[in-house]
Amino acid sequence: MEFRQLRYFAGVIEHGSMGKAALELGVGTSALSQQISRLEGELATRLLQRTATGVVPTDAGLAFWRQAQLALRHFDGAALAAREARLAGQVSVGMPPSTGGIVGLRFMLAMQERYPNVSLRIVESLSGHLGKMLASRQIDLAVLFREEPAQHWSVHPILDEALFLIGSRTMPGMPSSDQATIADVAEVPLLMPSSSHGLRALVSSCFSHVGREPKIVAEIDGLAILMDAVLAGLGATIQPGAALARTGDNRLQSVLLNETRAMRPNLVVSLSDDELSPPGLAARVVLADVMRTIVLEKRWHGARLR
């Protein structure tokens, strides 16, 4: 009896169908059926009853399934303990400032809890710079906002962020409602990152689509200084909701840009799987888990999971 046969059998019981189980397990239906038949042959008893709508366990199959579930849990626990005990080393992770403000600390705490022997290096920089660092192997993985087709990276889309007009509540020209179109905010003075920044390109594309130009009054390539200037009333900015994570200032107003194009993807991008070290592989999983959890907890303003 092989351990994979237990997984296959449990998958068939869970899905009630050979076809659905095969799809979930990533094997062919005929191969899965053969493995179940071999298992029944070794046990000298029928475990599954085929019906017109799928399969159901026999009494023997149900008894075997209960014990198989226990064996699977024990095996998974043993494998996890072994991985955590041996996993050690270093991993470098890049985060853009807006993402780092909402994800960074939660990610570090999760890594410390799951993999205490892995040494983390966190790099906070603009997404474009992080892409260059990843290409030159200076970091192992990063949160990026666009994919580079020429690179042989492993790319995992996690979520999309809506964009907001963010400004001081007392600044003239700020919309009175909590939603607006690009045309509605075309005359609002904006503080934005420079043209090399991916967010600036996205915002420019949104304005171009409606035949307008953004009214840029200053370019600031640093989120902390940019948000200080917004708070001082020097202009508004267009940013994802995560940009508000570090400020938490109720003097700022956020207005959702109700445009289909005004969405920014968040991708967890790493070196290819054959290049990435075991600590890197572990960190990639943890980072994606943390990002998804924050969205599900509704703590990521304007974000929705892919």
N, C-alpha and C positions, 0 to 999 in steps of 0.2 A: 504494500500500500504506500502510495506517495503522498506527500503533504499537499501537493497541488490538487490532488483529487478531492481532498477535504474542502479546499477553497471552491473548487468547481461545483461540488455538490451543494455547498452552502449558498452559492450564487444562484443555482437553479431553484432551490427552495425559496429564496428571497424574491426572485422575479416571477416564479411560477411558469416559466417558459424557457425552453432550450435556446430559442433564438435571441430573446432579450438578454439572457445570461451570457451567451456567447459574445454579444455585442459589448456588454459591460466589461467582460473579462479579456476582451481582445483576442479571442480564439475563434476558429471556425466552428460552425454548428455541428458538423460531422465529427470533428476532432473532440469536441466537448461530449457528444453522445457516446463516442468510443470510450472515453475515460470513465464515464459513469457506468457503462456496461462492464468495463474491467473491474471497477470497484464492486459492482453487484456480484460479479463472478468470484472475486476473492472472498467476499462475505457469504457467498452461497445463498443469497436471499434477494428478493426484489425490493428495491428502495423507493422506486418511483412508479406511479401509475399514470400512464399516458391517457389524456382525455382529448376531446375535440377542441378545447380551448387552451390546452397547455399540459402541465404536469402537476400532480399533487403527491405528497409523500404517503407511502403505505405506513402501517403501524410500525413496522421495523425501521422504515426510513425516518419517521418522526423521532424514534428513540435514538437512532444513530445521529441525527441532526443535532439533538440537544448536546450530546457528548462531543460532537465535532466542533460546535460553537465554543465549548469550554476549551478544547485543545487549541483552537485558533486564537482565542484571547490570550492563553498562556504563551503561545509562540510569539505573538505580536509583542507582548510585554517583555519577553526575554530578548527579542531582537532590539527593542527600543533601549533596554538597559545596556545591552552590549554596545550599541552605537554611541550612546551618551557617555559611556565609560571611556571609550577609546578616542572619541572625537576631540581633537586638539589641533591648534595651529592658529593662523592669522587669516583675516579676511578684510578687504577694504571695500566700503560701501559708499557710493555717492548719492547725495540728496540735494535737489534744488532747495533754496531757502523756504519757499512756501510749503513744500512737502515736509521738510525737516521740522518746521514749527509744529506740525500736527502729528507726525509719525516718529520723529527721531527718538525721543525719550522712551516711548512705548516699545519701540523696536529694541533699543538697548536693554531695557528691563527684561523683555521676552528672551533675548539671547542669553542674558546672564542666568535666567532661570533654567532654560533648556540646555544650554551648552556653556557651562561656567569655565571650561578650559579653552574656549576659543577667544582669542584676542581680537577685538574690533578696532578698526580704524574708520572713522566717519569723516567724509569729505563733503563740505557744504559749498556748492558753487552753482553757477548758472547751468541749465540743462545742456546747452551747446558745449560748454567747457567739459562737462562730465562725459559727454559723448566722445570728445577727443581723448580724454584720459582713458576711457575704456578701450578705444581703438589702439592706444599705445601701451596697453596692459599696465597702466599705472594704478587702476582699480579693478576689482573683480566683477562688480555689478553696480547698478545704479537705477534710480527712478528717472526715466526720460519721458519726454512729451511727444516724441516722434521717432519713427524707425528709420534707420539708415539701410536701405536695401542692399548696398554694396558690402555691408559687413556681415560676417558669418557669426552673428550673435544669436543667443537664445532669447526670444522675445515673448513676454507673457503680459497681455493686456489685462489690467485689473479693474480700472474704473474710468469714468468720464466725469469731469468737473464742469459745472456751469460757470459762466463768467458773470461778474457783478460790477456795476459802477459803484465805487466806494469813495465817499467824500465826507467832509465835515457837514453836520446837520445844518450849520449856519451859513454854509457857502452858497452864494447866489447861483441860481441855475440848476441846483439839484432837483430832480423830479420829486413830486410830492407823494407819488404812489410807490409801492414796493416792487413794481415791474415796469420795464420800459423797453422800447425797441431801439435799435441802433440810430435810426433817424431822430428819435426823441432826444438823444444825448449828443447829437452832432456838434452842438455849440458849446458844450461843457468843456472848459479848459482842462487838459489832461496832463498828468505826470506819468510818463511811461518809460520802460526800459528802452535802450537804443535798438536800432534796426537789426543788430546781430542776434537779438534775443528772440526765441521761438514764440513767446507770448505776443511780442510786438507784431510779428508776421501774421499771427492768427487774428489779432485785432484789426490790422490793416486790411486783411482779407474780408472781414465782416463788414467794414465800412465800404470797401470797394464794391461789394456785392449789391449794396443799396445805392450806389452812385454817390457816395459822400466821402469826405476826407476827415480823419480825426483832427481835432484842434490840439496839437501837442505844444505845450508851453515850456516843457523842460524834459530832459532825458536823464534818468537816474538808474544806474546799473547796480543797485543794492536795495534789497527789500526793506531793511530796517530804516535807512535814510529816506527812502521813498515814502514809507508810511508815516514817518515823522513829518515830512513836508505836507502830506495829505491832511494830517491832523492839525497842522498849523494853518490850513486853509489856502495854501498856495495853488491848489488845483485838486481835481479828483483823479482817480486812477481806475483802470479796468484790470481786475485780478480775479482769480478763483477765490472761493470762500475760504480756502485754507490760509490765505494771506492775513486773515483776521485772527488766526489762532494765537499769535503772540501778543497782539495788542489788547484785545478784550475791552476796548474803550467804547462806552456807550455814546460818546460824542460823534462816533462815526456811523454813517448811514450806508447800508448796502442795498442796491437796487438790482434785482435780477434782470439780466438782458435776455429778453424773451425772443431769442433768435436760434434757429436750428444750428447754424454754424458756430454759435458762441459756446462751444464745448471744447474742453481740452482733455485729450486722452492721457492717462497715466499708465506707463508701461514699466514693468520690472524687467530690465535688460541686463544680461550677463554675458560673459565669455561663453563660448559653446560648451556643451555638457562634457565633452571629452577634454577640454582645457581646464574647466572649473574644478578646484580642489574640493574635497569633502566638506571642509568648513564653509566654502563658498556655496555649495549646493544646499547645505543646511540653512545658511543665512538667507538664501533666496526664498526658500519655503517659509521661513519665519516672517520675512518682510512682507510677502504677499498675504500671509495670514493676518498680520497686524493691520495692514491696510483694509482688508475686507472687514475685519472686526470693527474698526472705527466707523466705517460706513454703516454697518448693521446696527451699531449703537446710536446712529443718527448724530454723531459728533463731528462729521465732516460736512460742513455746510455746502449744499449744492452738489454733492457727489452722488453718483449712482453706479452700482456695480455693473460690469459687463455681463 
